[in-house]
Structure formats: C-alpha cells, structure tokens
Amino acid sequence: MTGGGGRDRVGAFLPRIGVPGHAVWLVAPQAADLYKTLQDSCHALSGIFSALKIEHAAAVELVRDTGDGTSEMFPSVSTIRWEIPQRAGMPPCQLFWYDGGQYPAAEIGELPAGRQYDDNGTIIVGEKGKIALHGYSPRLIPEARMKDFKPPSPTIPRCEIAPHGSADAKHFGEWVAACKGGRPAFSNFDHGGPLTEFVLLGNLAIRAGVGQRVQWDGPNLASTNRPELNRFVRSDYRPGWNP
C-alpha cells in the first residue's frame, strides 16, 4: 500500500455505510505456501488497518481448519477471527480471515443468483451498508448505491517520487524519499509494526487449535490466558546475543 491511497479509498466509502461496528471479512487467494499467505495478509489488511484505526486485537480464534497442519506447516485451509476493541471513537468489531479457497456466505456479499466471489477481496459491514473491496476498486453494495456516490478529493499525501509511475515505482519511490529525509513512508514502522503483529496473531490462533480463544495484551505483546503460546512471540537467546 503506497502513499496512503488504500486508506483514502476505503475511508471515502465509510460514511456511506455508517460506523463499521459489525465485521470485516477478508478472503485470501489460494496460496502455495504459508509465507505467501502471510504476505497477502499484510497487503490485504493495510488499508483496512489504517482506515478503521486498529491498534491491537483483544483476542483471536481459529474458527475452523482442515486438520492437516503439523508443527512445521500450517493447515491448507483456515478461518480465523480477530476481536477488535473500541478505539478512537469506533466501536468494537470483528475481522474474519478466509484462505484455502474458502469464502463467506453469499448473503454477506449480497451476491446475485449465480454469481461467485472474486478470488480474493474484502467486505466491510457497517450499520447502514457494506463495502466490497477487490484490488484498488472499492464498491458500495448493493451496486445500486454507487449511482449517486461521488468520492471526496484525496486527503492523504501521495508519493513524492514517480507520482504517475507504476504501483511498484511509487512504492520504491516513497521508500527512497523517506531514506533521503523526506516525508515518512506510509508503511513506516509505526504502521507496519502493529499491522504485522496483528496479522501474526493468526499463527497463535492456529497453534492454539480450533475454538481456543487467545486473549491478547497488545502493549505487552503477550497472551494473557494462554501463556504457553508466548514462546512463539519472544525467543530465548544465547548469552551474548540478547537484543
């Protein structure tokens, strides 16, 4: 996500659906391995994470999996639920992650008869409506709500280098500008650190097992009800190698 554009795109639609106090549903493309899935997680969540002002999760839970995970590999299919507490004037909500070819129920996306979901995307459920996001093109659903929608002007600064280039050029250009003392990149550590923490909690949920709710203390980076999982959060280093 470059220059805050993802947050702008999502944020522009939020007033139309009311406060997103219900749920966010994300579908990941079918991944060849765990690492690809985690990479997709951060890309899929970055704009949502900012637009909904998420700081930390309160808890995370593995809703279902295929039971084929091992100590070295994660299951080929999983559904994970995060609980997001009240923050910055927004009410608590939930976020659901689907991978391995799973999708939310058709009624969540209000799909017409015979239509299927795209291979990946996001649905945000608010008090007044919903937003469907696939790639860089958010849409209000049902589609009829788009007829009178006029997006506001961008409010978040764009990349100072290669403003008309490809997405990759903007991404790297923003990083170069920050290295040279320019404006901090949108994906700086203040954003990327908490986002990565949030995403990786899904791994703790998978380690805990189906139906095992893991309570999370974000500021202290620890599970409060499953202390045996904290060994996956922090490592014990050999003397002389302590951080």
Secondary structure, 3 states (H helix, E strand, C coil): CCCCHHHHHHHHHHHHHCCCCCEEEEECCCCCCHHHHHHHHHHHHHHHHHHCCCCCCCEEEEEEECCCCCCCCCCCCEEEEEEECCECCECCEEEEEEECCCCCCCCCCCCCCCCCCCCCEEEEECCCCEEEEECCEEEEECHHHHCCCCCCCCCCCCCCCCCCCCHHHHHHHHHHHHHCCCCCCCCCHHHHHHHHHHHHHHHHHHHHCECCCEEEECCCCEECCCHHHHHHCCCCCCCCCCC
